[in-house]
Amino acid sequence: MSHSTQNNPEILAKAFGAVLREVRKERGISQEDLGFESGYHRTYVSLLERGIKSPSLQTIFELSRALDIAPSELLARVELTTRRKPK
Amino acid sequence: MSHSTQNNPEILAKAFGAVLREVRKERGISQEDLGFESGYHRTYVSLLERGIKSPSLQTIFELSRALDIAPSELLARVELTTRRKPK
């Protein structure tokens, strides 16, 4: 098992952001709704989705709770996203 | 699905730390080895394992790579640990 190509901080933040946006849209909620549910400002949600900010463990759990997805499932989708990208 | 009891920052950091230590010991490596492999100082590994520090997304991925475990699997074990705890 190799995760070496996933550990570029920018690629990782962008992959997380893309998954966050994808799951949020699947839920049919706005950035504002997600912000409200998770206790963050919608601008922070926007920064995360664009991969400009990277989340902490705590943030991953807060967002997951608000999106009704297991944190491990969110990361599993991030892993898939990073594997799809060319090196 | 409810993750609300997992989102206390201290409980979450302690749960992550406990899983990190557990997986590291399963691998039979020292904190120093894990630090070396993941690019962190052994004292930081120790702080994480004791739940004093909480990891970023990037750190979760770096540690997972060093432990040869999927980041999602590491978080799945954290979820199990937090669910085992009383409220």
Backbone of each chain as nested JSON, in Angstrom:
{
  "chains": [
    {"id": "A", "residues": [
      {"number": 1, "name": "MET", "atoms": {"N": [0.852, -1.192, 0.0], "CA": [0.0, 0.0, 0.0], "C": [0.891, 1.246, 0.0]}},
      {"number": 2, "name": "SER", "atoms": {"N": [0.656, 2.148, -0.916], "CA": [1.456, 3.37, -0.953], "C": [0.553, 4.594, -0.98]}},
      {"number": 3, "name": "HIS", "atoms": {"N": [0.866, 5.539, -0.106], "CA": [0.087, 6.779, -0.087], "C": [0.973, 7.965, -0.428]}},
      {"number": 4, "name": "SER", "atoms": {"N": [2.183, 7.682, -0.946], "CA": [3.176, 8.742, -1.082], "C": [2.71, 9.887, -1.983]}},
      {"number": 5, "name": "THR", "atoms": {"N": [1.956, 9.568, -3.032], "CA": [1.527, 10.643, -3.938], "C": [0.412, 11.482, -3.333]}},
      {"number": 6, "name": "GLN", "atoms": {"N": [-0.155, 11.022, -2.219], "CA": [-1.25, 11.758, -1.601], "C": [-0.76, 12.802, -0.618]}},
      {"number": 7, "name": "ASN", "atoms": {"N": [0.54, 12.831, -0.349], "CA": [0.967, 13.627, 0.789], "C": [1.493, 15.01, 0.45]}},
      {"number": 8, "name": "ASN", "atoms": {"N": [1.33, 15.417, -0.79], "CA": [1.594, 16.817, -1.127], "C": [0.492, 17.659, -0.471]}},
      {"number": 9, "name": "PRO", "atoms": {"N": [0.877, 18.596, 0.417], "CA": [-0.152, 19.334, 1.176], "C": [-1.21, 19.992, 0.303]}},
      {"number": 10, "name": "GLU", "atoms": {"N": [-0.796, 20.597, -0.819], "CA": [-1.767, 21.282, -1.671], "C": [-2.718, 20.313, -2.36]}},
      {"number": 11, "name": "ILE", "atoms": {"N": [-2.169, 19.216, -2.87], "CA": [-3.007, 18.212, -3.529], "C": [-4.006, 17.637, -2.524]}},
      {"number": 12, "name": "LEU", "atoms": {"N": [-3.512, 17.379, -1.318], "CA": [-4.352, 16.8, -0.28], "C": [-5.483, 17.754, 0.114]}},
      {"number": 13, "name": "ALA", "atoms": {"N": [-5.157, 19.028, 0.322], "CA": [-6.182, 20.011, 0.687], "C": [-7.206, 20.16, -0.443]}},
      {"number": 14, "name": "LYS", "atoms": {"N": [-6.726, 20.153, -1.669], "CA": [-7.641, 20.284, -2.806], "C": [-8.535, 19.042, -2.94]}},
      {"number": 15, "name": "ALA", "atoms": {"N": [-7.95, 17.88, -2.695], "CA": [-8.728, 16.638, -2.766], "C": [-9.805, 16.637, -1.68]}},
      {"number": 16, "name": "PHE", "atoms": {"N": [-9.421, 17.048, -0.481], "CA": [-10.396, 17.114, 0.608], "C": [-11.516, 18.1, 0.255]}},
      {"number": 17, "name": "GLY", "atoms": {"N": [-11.123, 19.261, -0.254], "CA": [-12.102, 20.286, -0.623], "C": [-13.081, 19.8, -1.678]}},
      {"number": 18, "name": "ALA", "atoms": {"N": [-12.549, 19.081, -2.659], "CA": [-13.402, 18.566, -3.736], "C": [-14.42, 17.564, -3.19]}},
      {"number": 19, "name": "VAL", "atoms": {"N": [-13.971, 16.704, -2.283], "CA": [-14.871, 15.705, -1.684], "C": [-15.905, 16.399, -0.796]}},
      {"number": 20, "name": "LEU", "atoms": {"N": [-15.45, 17.392, -0.047], "CA": [-16.362, 18.12, 0.834], "C": [-17.494, 18.753, 0.01]}},
      {"number": 21, "name": "ARG", "atoms": {"N": [-17.101, 19.414, -1.073], "CA": [-18.093, 20.057, -1.947], "C": [-19.056, 19.018, -2.545]}},
      {"number": 22, "name": "GLU", "atoms": {"N": [-18.474, 17.898, -2.984], "CA": [-19.253, 16.817, -3.597], "C": [-20.305, 16.277, -2.614]}},
      {"number": 23, "name": "VAL", "atoms": {"N": [-19.867, 15.989, -1.403], "CA": [-20.782, 15.424, -0.399], "C": [-21.836, 16.467, 0.0]}},
      {"number": 24, "name": "ARG", "atoms": {"N": [-21.4, 17.709, 0.162], "CA": [-22.355, 18.778, 0.495], "C": [-23.433, 18.887, -0.584]}},
      {"number": 25, "name": "LYS", "atoms": {"N": [-23.018, 18.843, -1.855], "CA": [-23.991, 18.951, -2.953], "C": [-24.916, 17.737, -3.011]}},
      {"number": 26, "name": "GLU", "atoms": {"N": [-24.364, 16.558, -2.706], "CA": [-25.199, 15.344, -2.617], "C": [-26.297, 15.53, -1.574]}},
      {"number": 27, "name": "ARG", "atoms": {"N": [-25.951, 16.256, -0.51], "CA": [-26.924, 16.493, 0.562], "C": [-27.897, 17.617, 0.198]}},
      {"number": 28, "name": "GLY", "atoms": {"N": [-27.568, 18.335, -0.884], "CA": [-28.432, 19.425, -1.324], "C": [-28.45, 20.614, -0.373]}},
      {"number": 29, "name": "ILE", "atoms": {"N": [-27.326, 20.846, 0.298], "CA": [-27.276, 21.987, 1.226], "C": [-26.235, 23.011, 0.765]}},
      {"number": 30, "name": "SER", "atoms": {"N": [-26.422, 24.251, 1.203], "CA": [-25.52, 25.345, 0.828], "C": [-24.298, 25.372, 1.75]}},
      {"number": 31, "name": "GLN", "atoms": {"N": [-23.292, 26.147, 1.345], "CA": [-22.125, 26.341, 2.211], "C": [-22.564, 26.974, 3.529]}},
      {"number": 32, "name": "GLU", "atoms": {"N": [-23.541, 27.852, 3.423], "CA": [-24.053, 28.517, 4.619], "C": [-24.7, 27.502, 5.569]}},
      {"number": 33, "name": "ASP", "atoms": {"N": [-25.521, 26.609, 5.003], "CA": [-26.151, 25.553, 5.813], "C": [-25.09, 24.682, 6.493]}},
      {"number": 34, "name": "LEU", "atoms": {"N": [-24.1, 24.266, 5.703], "CA": [-23.053, 23.404, 6.258], "C": [-22.293, 24.139, 7.357]}},
      {"number": 35, "name": "GLY", "atoms": {"N": [-21.999, 25.41, 7.103], "CA": [-21.337, 26.219, 8.113], "C": [-22.146, 26.276, 9.397]}},
      {"number": 36, "name": "PHE", "atoms": {"N": [-23.417, 26.531, 9.23], "CA": [-24.293, 26.637, 10.402], "C": [-24.325, 25.319, 11.177]}},
      {"number": 37, "name": "GLU", "atoms": {"N": [-24.498, 24.224, 10.444], "CA": [-24.614, 22.901, 11.09], "C": [-23.312, 22.47, 11.781]}},
      {"number": 38, "name": "SER", "atoms": {"N": [-22.187, 22.883, 11.222], "CA": [-20.899, 22.415, 11.753], "C": [-20.249, 23.429, 12.699]}},
      {"number": 39, "name": "GLY", "atoms": {"N": [-20.836, 24.624, 12.756], "CA": [-20.291, 25.628, 13.667], "C": [-19.169, 26.467, 13.077]}},
      {"number": 40, "name": "TYR", "atoms": {"N": [-19.045, 26.429, 11.746], "CA": [-18.03, 27.244, 11.089], "C": [-18.708, 28.314, 10.238]}},
      {"number": 41, "name": "HIS", "atoms": {"N": [-17.942, 29.342, 9.89], "CA": [-18.468, 30.384, 9.009], "C": [-18.474, 29.856, 7.573]}},
      {"number": 42, "name": "ARG", "atoms": {"N": [-19.453, 30.314, 6.78], "CA": [-19.537, 29.835, 5.39], "C": [-18.279, 30.173, 4.585]}},
      {"number": 43, "name": "THR", "atoms": {"N": [-17.599, 31.256, 4.958], "CA": [-16.36, 31.592, 4.234], "C": [-15.27, 30.552, 4.521]}},
      {"number": 44, "name": "TYR", "atoms": {"N": [-15.284, 29.992, 5.715], "CA": [-14.315, 28.932, 6.041], "C": [-14.645, 27.67, 5.246]}},
      {"number": 45, "name": "VAL", "atoms": {"N": [-15.929, 27.361, 5.128], "CA": [-16.353, 26.217, 4.308], "C": [-15.873, 26.424, 2.868]}},
      {"number": 46, "name": "SER", "atoms": {"N": [-16.022, 27.646, 2.381], "CA": [-15.592, 27.971, 1.015], "C": [-14.073, 27.797, 0.86]}},
      {"number": 47, "name": "LEU", "atoms": {"N": [-13.32, 28.259, 1.842], "CA": [-11.856, 28.112, 1.794], "C": [-11.446, 26.644, 1.812]}},
      {"number": 48, "name": "LEU", "atoms": {"N": [-12.153, 25.853, 2.602], "CA": [-11.879, 24.41, 2.644], "C": [-12.196, 23.771, 1.293]}},
      {"number": 49, "name": "GLU", "atoms": {"N": [-13.349, 24.099, 0.745], "CA": [-13.765, 23.477, -0.52], "C": [-12.818, 23.825, -1.666]}},
      {"number": 50, "name": "ARG", "atoms": {"N": [-12.2, 25.01, -1.583], "CA": [-11.256, 25.416, -2.623], "C": [-9.83, 24.928, -2.333]}},
      {"number": 51, "name": "GLY", "atoms": {"N": [-9.667, 24.249, -1.213], "CA": [-8.349, 23.692, -0.882], "C": [-7.358, 24.738, -0.42]}},
      {"number": 52, "name": "ILE", "atoms": {"N": [-7.86, 25.902, -0.04], "CA": [-6.975, 26.981, 0.43], "C": [-6.639, 26.748, 1.903]}},
      {"number": 53, "name": "LYS", "atoms": {"N": [-7.636, 26.259, 2.635], "CA": [-7.404, 25.851, 4.022], "C": [-7.483, 24.335, 4.095]}},
      {"number": 54, "name": "SER", "atoms": {"N": [-6.773, 23.781, 5.061], "CA": [-6.773, 22.337, 5.292], "C": [-7.357, 22.078, 6.681]}},
      {"number": 55, "name": "PRO", "atoms": {"N": [-8.178, 21.053, 6.825], "CA": [-8.866, 20.866, 8.106], "C": [-8.026, 20.146, 9.161]}},
      {"number": 56, "name": "SER", "atoms": {"N": [-8.386, 20.368, 10.398], "CA": [-7.831, 19.592, 11.507], "C": [-8.697, 18.343, 11.695]}},
      {"number": 57, "name": "LEU", "atoms": {"N": [-8.215, 17.427, 12.525], "CA": [-9.003, 16.233, 12.879], "C": [-10.38, 16.642, 13.399]}},
      {"number": 58, "name": "GLN", "atoms": {"N": [-10.365, 17.642, 14.276], "CA": [-11.611, 18.135, 14.868], "C": [-12.581, 18.634, 13.787]}},
      {"number": 59, "name": "THR", "atoms": {"N": [-12.059, 19.404, 12.848], "CA": [-12.888, 19.952, 11.768], "C": [-13.45, 18.834, 10.894]}},
      {"number": 60, "name": "ILE", "atoms": {"N": [-12.627, 17.84, 10.607], "CA": [-13.094, 16.689, 9.812], "C": [-14.295, 16.04, 10.509]}},
      {"number": 61, "name": "PHE", "atoms": {"N": [-14.196, 15.881, 11.827], "CA": [-15.287, 15.247, 12.574], "C": [-16.53, 16.144, 12.627]}},
      {"number": 62, "name": "GLU", "atoms": {"N": [-16.335, 17.448, 12.803], "CA": [-17.476, 18.385, 12.857], "C": [-18.215, 18.411, 11.519]}},
      {"number": 63, "name": "LEU", "atoms": {"N": [-17.448, 18.494, 10.438], "CA": [-18.064, 18.546, 9.105], "C": [-18.785, 17.235, 8.799]}},
      {"number": 64, "name": "SER", "atoms": {"N": [-18.165, 16.132, 9.181], "CA": [-18.76, 14.814, 8.927], "C": [-20.09, 14.673, 9.656]}},
      {"number": 65, "name": "ARG", "atoms": {"N": [-20.108, 15.139, 10.889], "CA": [-21.342, 15.069, 11.663], "C": [-22.439, 15.871, 10.964]}},
      {"number": 66, "name": "ALA", "atoms": {"N": [-22.081, 17.076, 10.529], "CA": [-23.054, 17.949, 9.865], "C": [-23.535, 17.351, 8.537]}},
      {"number": 67, "name": "LEU", "atoms": {"N": [-22.671, 16.578, 7.893], "CA": [-23.017, 15.97, 6.596], "C": [-23.579, 14.557, 6.755]}},
      {"number": 68, "name": "ASP", "atoms": {"N": [-23.652, 14.092, 7.993], "CA": [-24.141, 12.746, 8.278], "C": [-23.378, 11.677, 7.485]}},
      {"number": 69, "name": "ILE", "atoms": {"N": [-22.057, 11.79, 7.555], "CA": [-21.181, 10.803, 6.929], "C": [-20.115, 10.455, 7.962]}},
      {"number": 70, "name": "ALA", "atoms": {"N": [-19.64, 9.217, 7.952], "CA": [-18.569, 8.864, 8.892], "C": [-17.284, 9.563, 8.456]}},
      {"number": 71, "name": "PRO", "atoms": {"N": [-16.514, 10.108, 9.404], "CA": [-15.239, 10.729, 9.046], "C": [-14.343, 9.791, 8.218]}},
      {"number": 72, "name": "SER", "atoms": {"N": [-14.364, 8.519, 8.562], "CA": [-13.554, 7.546, 7.813], "C": [-14.023, 7.421, 6.366]}},
      {"number": 73, "name": "GLU", "atoms": {"N": [-15.329, 7.552, 6.153], "CA": [-15.879, 7.481, 4.8], "C": [-15.464, 8.724, 4.0]}},
      {"number": 74, "name": "LEU", "atoms": {"N": [-15.472, 9.869, 4.667], "CA": [-15.027, 11.106, 4.009], "C": [-13.563, 10.943, 3.555]}},
      {"number": 75, "name": "LEU", "atoms": {"N": [-12.723, 10.418, 4.444], "CA": [-11.308, 10.235, 4.077], "C": [-11.122, 9.162, 3.015]}},
      {"number": 76, "name": "ALA", "atoms": {"N": [-11.979, 8.147, 3.05], "CA": [-11.899, 7.103, 2.012], "C": [-12.139, 7.728, 0.635]}},
      {"number": 77, "name": "ARG", "atoms": {"N": [-13.059, 8.668, 0.591], "CA": [-13.338, 9.352, -0.681], "C": [-12.185, 10.27, -1.074]}},
      {"number": 78, "name": "VAL", "atoms": {"N": [-11.511, 10.863, -0.082], "CA": [-10.33, 11.688, -0.377], "C": [-9.215, 10.797, -0.948]}},
      {"number": 79, "name": "GLU", "atoms": {"N": [-9.053, 9.623, -0.36], "CA": [-8.034, 8.684, -0.864], "C": [-8.316, 8.316, -2.32]}},
      {"number": 80, "name": "LEU", "atoms": {"N": [-9.565, 8.028, -2.626], "CA": [-9.94, 7.685, -4.006], "C": [-9.638, 8.844, -4.948]}},
      {"number": 81, "name": "THR", "atoms": {"N": [-9.958, 10.055, -4.507], "CA": [-9.74, 11.242, -5.335], "C": [-8.257, 11.44, -5.628]}},
      {"number": 82, "name": "THR", "atoms": {"N": [-7.426, 11.282, -4.603], "CA": [-5.995, 11.504, -4.81], "C": [-5.401, 10.402, -5.673]}},
      {"number": 83, "name": "ARG", "atoms": {"N": [-5.958, 9.202, -5.579], "CA": [-5.44, 8.11, -6.419], "C": [-5.803, 8.288, -7.887]}},
      {"number": 84, "name": "ARG", "atoms": {"N": [-6.922, 8.97, -8.12], "CA": [-7.37, 9.209, -9.497], "C": [-6.458, 10.196, -10.236]}},
      {"number": 85, "name": "LYS", "atoms": {"N": [-5.797, 11.057, -9.453], "CA": [-4.976, 12.101, -10.084], "C": [-3.67, 11.528, -10.627]}},
      {"number": 86, "name": "PRO", "atoms": {"N": [-3.16, 12.073, -11.751], "CA": [-1.845, 11.65, -12.245], "C": [-0.754, 12.142, -11.299]}},
      {"number": 87, "name": "LYS", "atoms": {"N": [0.366, 11.415, -11.287], "CA": [1.475, 11.795, -10.402], "C": [2.079, 13.129, -10.812]}}
    ]},
    {"id": "B", "residues": [
      {"number": 1, "name": "MET", "atoms": {"N": [-27.347, 8.083, 11.856], "CA": [-25.95, 8.052, 12.263], "C": [-25.643, 9.277, 13.118]}},
      {"number": 2, "name": "SER", "atoms": {"N": [-25.059, 9.097, 14.269], "CA": [-24.729, 10.252, 15.112], "C": [-23.265, 10.201, 15.536]}},
      {"number": 3, "name": "HIS", "atoms": {"N": [-22.591, 11.321, 15.358], "CA": [-21.197, 11.396, 15.781], "C": [-21.032, 12.437, 16.88]}},
      {"number": 4, "name": "SER", "atoms": {"N": [-22.14, 12.886, 17.43], "CA": [-22.073, 14.037, 18.327], "C": [-21.189, 13.803, 19.543]}},
      {"number": 5, "name": "THR", "atoms": {"N": [-21.167, 12.596, 20.058], "CA": [-20.364, 12.348, 21.258], "C": [-18.872, 12.281, 20.94]}},
      {"number": 6, "name": "GLN", "atoms": {"N": [-18.524, 12.224, 19.647], "CA": [-17.115, 12.124, 19.271], "C": [-16.473, 13.488, 19.126]}},
      {"number": 7, "name": "ASN", "atoms": {"N": [-17.24, 14.556, 19.226], "CA": [-16.711, 15.836, 18.789], "C": [-16.173, 16.723, 19.897]}},
      {"number": 8, "name": "ASN", "atoms": {"N": [-16.087, 16.171, 21.109], "CA": [-15.363, 16.888, 22.144], "C": [-13.883, 16.866, 21.757]}},
      {"number": 9, "name": "PRO", "atoms": {"N": [-13.25, 18.042, 21.592], "CA": [-11.869, 18.075, 21.096], "C": [-10.901, 17.216, 21.899]}},
      {"number": 10, "name": "GLU", "atoms": {"N": [-11.038, 17.24, 23.228], "CA": [-10.098, 16.469, 24.054], "C": [-10.311, 14.967, 23.911]}},
      {"number": 11, "name": "ILE", "atoms": {"N": [-11.582, 14.555, 23.893], "CA": [-11.883, 13.126, 23.727], "C": [-11.378, 12.651, 22.373]}},
      {"number": 12, "name": "LEU", "atoms": {"N": [-11.598, 13.482, 21.371], "CA": [-11.195, 13.12, 20.012], "C": [-9.675, 12.997, 19.904]}},
      {"number": 13, "name": "ALA", "atoms": {"N": [-8.952, 13.963, 20.453], "CA": [-7.483, 13.915, 20.408], "C": [-6.961, 12.706, 21.178]}},
      {"number": 14, "name": "LYS", "atoms": {"N": [-7.599, 12.408, 22.304], "CA": [-7.166, 11.252, 23.098], "C": [-7.456, 9.942, 22.363]}},
      {"number": 15, "name": "ALA", "atoms": {"N": [-8.611, 9.901, 21.696], "CA": [-8.974, 8.702, 20.928], "C": [-7.996, 8.492, 19.777]}},
      {"number": 16, "name": "PHE", "atoms": {"N": [-7.673, 9.591, 19.083], "CA": [-6.71, 9.484, 17.986], "C": [-5.367, 8.996, 18.521]}},
      {"number": 17, "name": "GLY", "atoms": {"N": [-4.934, 9.593, 19.612], "CA": [-3.649, 9.23, 20.207], "C": [-3.583, 7.759, 20.609]}},
      {"number": 18, "name": "ALA", "atoms": {"N": [-4.681, 7.277, 21.179], "CA": [-4.727, 5.874, 21.614], "C": [-4.616, 4.936, 20.41]}},
      {"number": 19, "name": "VAL", "atoms": {"N": [-5.313, 5.297, 19.321], "CA": [-5.26, 4.46, 18.103], "C": [-3.865, 4.528, 17.481]}},
      {"number": 20, "name": "LEU", "atoms": {"N": [-3.303, 5.717, 17.463], "CA": [-1.957, 5.885, 16.892], "C": [-0.959, 4.989, 17.626]}},
      {"number": 21, "name": "ARG", "atoms": {"N": [-1.013, 5.052, 18.952], "CA": [-0.104, 4.221, 19.764], "C": [-0.341, 2.731, 19.507]}},
      {"number": 22, "name": "GLU", "atoms": {"N": [-1.618, 2.355, 19.441], "CA": [-2.003, 0.955, 19.207], "C": [-1.441, 0.448, 17.873]}},
      {"number": 23, "name": "VAL", "atoms": {"N": [-1.654, 1.231, 16.833], "CA": [-1.189, 0.813, 15.491], "C": [0.339, 0.789, 15.447]}},
      {"number": 24, "name": "ARG", "atoms": {"N": [0.973, 1.803, 16.067], "CA": [2.434, 1.833, 16.097], "C": [2.983, 0.589, 16.783]}},
      {"number": 25, "name": "LYS", "atoms": {"N": [2.35, 0.205, 17.899], "CA": [2.833, -0.982, 18.63], "C": [2.575, -2.263, 17.837]}},
      {"number": 26, "name": "GLU", "atoms": {"N": [1.448, -2.306, 17.132], "CA": [1.179, -3.452, 16.243], "C": [2.298, -3.607, 15.21]}},
      {"number": 27, "name": "ARG", "atoms": {"N": [2.824, -2.462, 14.766], "CA": [3.907, -2.482, 13.77], "C": [5.255, -2.79, 14.42]}},
      {"number": 28, "name": "GLY", "atoms": {"N": [5.278, -2.744, 15.749], "CA": [6.516, -3.039, 16.478], "C": [7.591, -1.986, 16.293]}},
      {"number": 29, "name": "ILE", "atoms": {"N": [7.176, -0.736, 16.118], "CA": [8.167, 0.339, 15.951], "C": [8.07, 1.349, 17.099]}},
      {"number": 30, "name": "SER", "atoms": {"N": [9.18, 2.054, 17.322], "CA": [9.251, 3.044, 18.405], "C": [8.675, 4.388, 17.944]}},
      {"number": 31, "name": "GLN", "atoms": {"N": [8.434, 5.265, 18.909], "CA": [8.0, 6.63, 18.575], "C": [9.059, 7.307, 17.709]}},
      {"number": 32, "name": "GLU", "atoms": {"N": [10.304, 7.003, 17.998], "CA": [11.402, 7.593, 17.227], "C": [11.353, 7.103, 15.776]}},
      {"number": 33, "name": "ASP", "atoms": {"N": [11.127, 5.811, 15.591], "CA": [11.011, 5.248, 14.234], "C": [9.854, 5.903, 13.477]}},
      {"number": 34, "name": "LEU", "atoms": {"N": [8.706, 5.991, 14.156], "CA": [7.529, 6.574, 13.499], "C": [7.786, 8.033, 13.143]}},
      {"number": 35, "name": "GLY", "atoms": {"N": [8.421, 8.753, 14.076], "CA": [8.779, 10.141, 13.805], "C": [9.674, 10.249, 12.576]}},
      {"number": 36, "name": "PHE", "atoms": {"N": [10.682, 9.394, 12.55], "CA": [11.627, 9.426, 11.427], "C": [10.906, 9.142, 10.111]}},
      {"number": 37, "name": "GLU", "atoms": {"N": [10.08, 8.106, 10.104], "CA": [9.39, 7.701, 8.877], "C": [8.374, 8.739, 8.397]}},
      {"number": 38, "name": "SER", "atoms": {"N": [7.777, 9.459, 9.347], "CA": [6.716, 10.393, 8.962], "C": [7.212, 11.834, 8.854]}},
      {"number": 39, "name": "GLY", "atoms": {"N": [8.457, 12.057, 9.276], "CA": [9.023, 13.397, 9.163], "C": [8.708, 14.3, 10.346]}},
      {"number": 40, "name": "TYR", "atoms": {"N": [8.295, 13.69, 11.462], "CA": [8.025, 14.482, 12.671], "C": [9.027, 14.091, 13.764]}},
      {"number": 41, "name": "HIS", "atoms": {"N": [9.146, 14.964, 14.752], "CA": [10.028, 14.666, 15.88], "C": [9.323, 13.676, 16.794]}},
      {"number": 42, "name": "ARG", "atoms": {"N": [10.091, 12.812, 17.439], "CA": [9.496, 11.81, 18.339], "C": [8.691, 12.453, 19.47]}},
      {"number": 43, "name": "THR", "atoms": {"N": [9.098, 13.656, 19.875], "CA": [8.327, 14.321, 20.943], "C": [6.933, 14.713, 20.432]}},
      {"number": 44, "name": "TYR", "atoms": {"N": [6.837, 15.036, 19.154], "CA": [5.522, 15.357, 18.582], "C": [4.657, 14.093, 18.512]}},
      {"number": 45, "name": "VAL", "atoms": {"N": [5.27, 12.974, 18.145], "CA": [4.555, 11.696, 18.144], "C": [4.037, 11.401, 19.549]}},
      {"number": 46, "name": "SER", "atoms": {"N": [4.876, 11.649, 20.542], "CA": [4.49, 11.42, 21.937], "C": [3.319, 12.324, 22.344]}},
      {"number": 47, "name": "LEU", "atoms": {"N": [3.377, 13.587, 21.956], "CA": [2.278, 14.525, 22.268], "C": [0.975, 14.085, 21.597]}},
      {"number": 48, "name": "LEU", "atoms": {"N": [1.085, 13.605, 20.373], "CA": [-0.107, 13.101, 19.661], "C": [-0.669, 11.875, 20.374]}},
      {"number": 49, "name": "GLU", "atoms": {"N": [0.209, 10.944, 20.737], "CA": [-0.249, 9.698, 21.366], "C": [-0.914, 9.952, 22.714]}},
      {"number": 50, "name": "ARG", "atoms": {"N": [-0.474, 11.02, 23.389], "CA": [-1.076, 11.351, 24.683], "C": [-2.291, 12.266, 24.526]}},
      {"number": 51, "name": "GLY", "atoms": {"N": [-2.622, 12.611, 23.296], "CA": [-3.817, 13.431, 23.053], "C": [-3.642, 14.882, 23.448]}},
      {"number": 52, "name": "ILE", "atoms": {"N": [-2.401, 15.303, 23.618], "CA": [-2.127, 16.7, 23.979], "C": [-2.159, 17.571, 22.722]}},
      {"number": 53, "name": "LYS", "atoms": {"N": [-1.659, 17.0, 21.635], "CA": [-1.759, 17.662, 20.332], "C": [-2.758, 16.882, 19.485]}},
      {"number": 54, "name": "SER", "atoms": {"N": [-3.384, 17.599, 18.566], "CA": [-4.345, 16.998, 17.644], "C": [-3.803, 17.174, 16.223]}},
      {"number": 55, "name": "PRO", "atoms": {"N": [-3.943, 16.157, 15.376], "CA": [-3.301, 16.232, 14.056], "C": [-4.12, 17.006, 13.023]}},
      {"number": 56, "name": "SER", "atoms": {"N": [-3.429, 17.489, 12.021], "CA": [-4.078, 18.058, 10.839], "C": [-4.336, 16.921, 9.844]}},
      {"number": 57, "name": "LEU", "atoms": {"N": [-5.11, 17.227, 8.802], "CA": [-5.329, 16.262, 7.718], "C": [-3.992, 15.756, 7.168]}},
      {"number": 58, "name": "GLN", "atoms": {"N": [-3.095, 16.697, 6.951], "CA": [-1.765, 16.372, 6.416], "C": [-1.021, 15.397, 7.332]}},
      {"number": 59, "name": "THR", "atoms": {"N": [-1.076, 15.681, 8.634], "CA": [-0.383, 14.815, 9.606], "C": [-1.003, 13.416, 9.626]}},
      {"number": 60, "name": "ILE", "atoms": {"N": [-2.321, 13.357, 9.548], "CA": [-3.002, 12.059, 9.505], "C": [-2.494, 11.245, 8.31]}},
      {"number": 61, "name": "PHE", "atoms": {"N": [-2.361, 11.897, 7.178], "CA": [-1.895, 11.194, 5.979], "C": [-0.42, 10.793, 6.091]}},
      {"number": 62, "name": "GLU", "atoms": {"N": [0.412, 11.677, 6.651], "CA": [1.841, 11.361, 6.807], "C": [2.046, 10.176, 7.755]}},
      {"number": 63, "name": "LEU", "atoms": {"N": [1.332, 10.194, 8.876], "CA": [1.459, 9.113, 9.863], "C": [0.943, 7.801, 9.28]}},
      {"number": 64, "name": "SER", "atoms": {"N": [-0.159, 7.877, 8.544], "CA": [-0.739, 6.679, 7.945], "C": [0.224, 6.039, 6.954]}},
      {"number": 65, "name": "ARG", "atoms": {"N": [0.847, 6.898, 6.158], "CA": [1.812, 6.38, 5.174], "C": [2.949, 5.657, 5.92]}},
      {"number": 66, "name": "ALA", "atoms": {"N": [3.438, 6.284, 6.982], "CA": [4.548, 5.697, 7.743], "C": [4.134, 4.386, 8.419]}},
      {"number": 67, "name": "LEU", "atoms": {"N": [2.869, 4.27, 8.761], "CA": [2.36, 3.069, 9.443], "C": [1.78, 2.06, 8.462]}},
      {"number": 68, "name": "ASP", "atoms": {"N": [1.801, 2.394, 7.183], "CA": [1.24, 1.54, 6.136], "C": [-0.211, 1.145, 6.436]}},
      {"number": 69, "name": "ILE", "atoms": {"N": [-0.997, 2.148, 6.747], "CA": [-2.423, 1.959, 6.986], "C": [-3.137, 3.071, 6.205]}},
      {"number": 70, "name": "ALA", "atoms": {"N": [-4.318, 2.785, 5.694], "CA": [-5.065, 3.839, 4.998], "C": [-5.535, 4.871, 6.023]}},
      {"number": 71, "name": "PRO", "atoms": {"N": [-5.456, 6.161, 5.705], "CA": [-5.952, 7.194, 6.614], "C": [-7.409, 6.93, 7.037]}},
      {"number": 72, "name": "SER", "atoms": {"N": [-8.209, 6.458, 6.104], "CA": [-9.621, 6.166, 6.416], "C": [-9.734, 5.046, 7.449]}},
      {"number": 73, "name": "GLU", "atoms": {"N": [-8.821, 4.074, 7.367], "CA": [-8.827, 2.957, 8.322], "C": [-8.415, 3.461, 9.713]}},
      {"number": 74, "name": "LEU", "atoms": {"N": [-7.455, 4.367, 9.738], "CA": [-7.032, 4.957, 11.017], "C": [-8.232, 5.676, 11.661]}},
      {"number": 75, "name": "LEU", "atoms": {"N": [-8.95, 6.466, 10.869], "CA": [-10.113, 7.185, 11.417], "C": [-11.246, 6.236, 11.789]}},
      {"number": 76, "name": "ALA", "atoms": {"N": [-11.386, 5.148, 11.039], "CA": [-12.419, 4.162, 11.383], "C": [-12.139, 3.601, 12.784]}},
      {"number": 77, "name": "ARG", "atoms": {"N": [-10.871, 3.399, 13.09], "CA": [-10.509, 2.905, 14.42], "C": [-10.728, 3.973, 15.488]}},
      {"number": 78, "name": "VAL", "atoms": {"N": [-10.522, 5.233, 15.125], "CA": [-10.81, 6.327, 16.065], "C": [-12.319, 6.375, 16.349]}},
      {"number": 79, "name": "GLU", "atoms": {"N": [-13.121, 6.204, 15.312], "CA": [-14.581, 6.201, 15.487], "C": [-15.011, 5.083, 16.442]}},
      {"number": 80, "name": "LEU", "atoms": {"N": [-14.422, 3.902, 16.241], "CA": [-14.753, 2.765, 17.125], "C": [-14.367, 3.079, 18.558]}},
      {"number": 81, "name": "THR", "atoms": {"N": [-13.196, 3.675, 18.738], "CA": [-12.703, 4.005, 20.082], "C": [-13.63, 5.007, 20.776]}},
      {"number": 82, "name": "THR", "atoms": {"N": [-14.061, 6.039, 20.052], "CA": [-14.898, 7.053, 20.677], "C": [-16.277, 6.491, 20.972]}},
      {"number": 83, "name": "ARG", "atoms": {"N": [-16.729, 5.547, 20.131], "CA": [-18.059, 4.949, 20.401], "C": [-18.044, 4.036, 21.609]}},
      {"number": 84, "name": "ARG", "atoms": {"N": [-16.858, 3.471, 21.893], "CA": [-16.737, 2.575, 23.045], "C": [-16.834, 3.335, 24.368]}},
      {"number": 85, "name": "LYS", "atoms": {"N": [-16.46, 4.624, 24.324], "CA": [-16.434, 5.413, 25.572], "C": [-17.838, 5.783, 26.039]}},
      {"number": 86, "name": "PRO", "atoms": {"N": [-18.057, 5.838, 27.353], "CA": [-19.349, 6.315, 27.863], "C": [-19.485, 7.811, 27.588]}},
      {"number": 87, "name": "LYS", "atoms": {"N": [-20.726, 8.273, 27.529], "CA": [-20.979, 9.707, 27.274], "C": [-20.495, 10.568, 28.438]}}
    ]}
  ]
}
